[in-house]
Amino acid sequence: MTDSLLSIKALSKSFGGLKAVQNVSLDVPAGSLTALIGPNGAGKTTLFALMSGFLTPDNGQVYFDRQDITGRAPHLNARLGMTRTFQIVQPFALQTVRENIAVGAHLHLKDRRSALSQAELVAHQVGLSAQLDKPASDLTVAGRKRLELARALATKPRLLLLDEVLAGLNPQEIAEMIPVVRGIAQSGVTVLMIEHVMQAVMNLAQHVWVLAQGQLIAQGSPAEVTADTRVVEAYLGHGTAARLRAAAQAGGAA
């Protein structure tokens, strides 16, 4: 745990008979940009909720900067420097973009003017400077995703948990968002992202964990995990890896 900003040990969570997360352990190094991937229903968002305090694990521990924060309330974790985004973006629709971002800034800034000033700086970082005075309700899906990212950044996180920040974006919007996420990491914020867009994972992540049916089944570089038979079968079904190998061999023979 010496070099890890976040460390989770043997986390488990069940809902009735459903084992959503089973004995998951991982370490997120300070200053890294890493990813958590897996098919739908794998338990990724549940794991994020356990890390950030929105859920309390049945078993296991969560450490942030060597401090045991297991089950600690999300707002207290945010004050320590751990902030997360959500898949479903819900801005304050009647407020401007500037005012929405200032909500995050108020975690550390009590003065309204200072919070609004901080909001401008964060908006620039995520490419929303031209939208600051728009009502949040007027933003496109891509704009709302950037706003969700900005609100989280305004809390001045040391660790940012991004839950499918690219979901619902078209290829051009994804390509435009990738350097924004990379820039956040380069500014010194540790980033752990849940993502289905493999283009982004391959471009951004230094290390990847793969979750399937609540269990970690693989980890490594993006190239390593996407070549792993267990990962291919988790996404595409049992026997797929063997069929793909056979097809490749047949093509090579031809």
QUIQUINOR-V200689 format. One record per pair of residues at least 6 apart in sequence whose ideal C-beta (glycine too) atoms are under 6 Angstrom apart, sorted by the first residue. I is the first residue (numbers start at 1). J is the second residue. D is the distance in Angstrom with one decimal. If there is no record, write none. Layout:
i={I I}
j={J J}
d={D D}
//
This chain:
i={1 1 3 4 4 5 5 5 5 5 6 6 6 7 7 8 8 9 9 9 10 10 10 11 11 11 11 11 12 12 12 12 12 12 13 13 13 13 13 13 14 19 20 20 20 21 21 21 21 22 22 24 26 28 28 30 31 32 32 33 33 33 33 34 34 34 35 35 35 35 35 36 36 36 37 37 38 38 38 38 39 39 42 42 43 43 44 44 48 48 48 49 50 51 52 52 52 53 53 53 53 54 56 61 61 62 62 64 64 69 78 78 81 81 82 83 83 83 83 84 85 85 85 85 85 86 87 87 89 89 91 91 91 92 93 93 96 97 97 97 97 97 98 98 98 100 100 101 101 101 101 101 102 102 102 104 104 104 105 105 105 105 106 107 108 109 122 122 122 123 123 123 126 126 126 126 128 128 141 142 142 145 149 157 159 160 160 161 162 163 164 166 166 166 166 174 178 178 181 182 185 195 201 202 205 208 208 209 209 210 210 210 210 212 217 218 218 218 218 225 229 232 232 233 233}
j={7 66 29 27 29 28 30 65 159 190 28 64 159 27 63 26 62 25 60 61 23 25 60 21 24 50 57 60 21 22 23 58 59 60 20 21 46 50 57 58 58 214 43 46 214 43 46 47 214 214 215 216 209 34 192 190 190 190 206 185 191 204 206 192 205 207 193 195 201 205 208 44 194 209 208 210 44 210 211 212 234 235 211 212 211 214 194 211 84 161 163 55 57 62 74 77 84 72 73 74 77 74 71 68 70 69 70 80 82 77 107 155 157 158 159 152 155 157 160 161 148 152 162 163 165 163 163 164 144 148 100 136 147 100 136 137 133 128 131 132 134 136 116 119 132 136 147 119 122 150 151 154 115 116 119 151 154 155 115 118 119 154 115 155 156 115 150 153 154 129 132 150 146 149 150 180 146 150 168 169 173 165 165 189 190 189 191 192 193 194 194 174 177 197 200 197 200 203 204 204 191 201 222 222 222 222 225 216 219 217 218 225 231 234 230 225 228 230 231 231 241 240 241 240 241}
d={4.7 6.0 5.3 4.0 5.9 5.8 4.1 6.0 5.5 5.1 4.1 5.7 5.8 4.8 4.3 5.8 5.2 5.2 5.6 4.7 5.2 5.6 4.2 5.7 4.8 5.5 4.9 3.7 5.8 5.6 5.6 5.1 4.4 5.8 5.1 4.5 5.9 5.9 5.3 5.5 6.0 5.2 4.8 4.4 5.4 4.8 5.4 5.4 4.9 4.4 4.9 5.4 5.5 5.9 5.3 5.6 5.9 5.9 5.6 4.1 4.6 5.7 5.8 5.3 5.7 4.6 5.1 5.6 4.9 3.9 4.8 5.4 5.1 5.1 6.0 5.6 5.6 5.6 3.8 5.3 5.7 5.3 4.4 5.2 5.6 4.2 4.7 5.5 5.9 5.4 5.7 4.1 5.1 5.7 5.5 5.8 4.7 5.0 5.5 4.3 4.9 5.6 3.9 5.9 4.9 5.4 4.8 5.9 5.6 5.9 5.9 5.5 5.5 3.4 4.7 4.6 4.7 4.0 5.8 3.8 4.9 5.1 5.4 5.4 5.9 5.7 5.1 4.8 4.4 4.5 5.1 3.8 5.4 5.4 5.4 3.9 5.5 5.8 4.9 5.2 5.5 5.9 6.0 4.9 4.4 5.2 5.9 3.7 5.4 4.7 5.7 5.1 4.1 5.0 4.4 4.2 3.2 4.7 4.0 4.1 5.8 4.2 5.1 4.6 5.8 4.6 4.9 5.0 4.9 5.1 5.5 5.9 4.7 5.2 4.8 5.6 5.3 6.0 5.1 5.6 4.4 5.8 6.0 5.9 4.7 5.3 5.1 5.4 4.1 5.0 5.6 5.3 5.9 4.6 5.5 5.9 5.6 5.5 6.0 6.0 4.8 5.4 5.5 4.7 5.5 5.4 4.8 5.8 4.8 5.3 4.3 5.4 5.1 3.9 4.8 5.0 4.6 5.6 5.2 5.3 4.2 5.7 4.4 5.6 5.6}
//
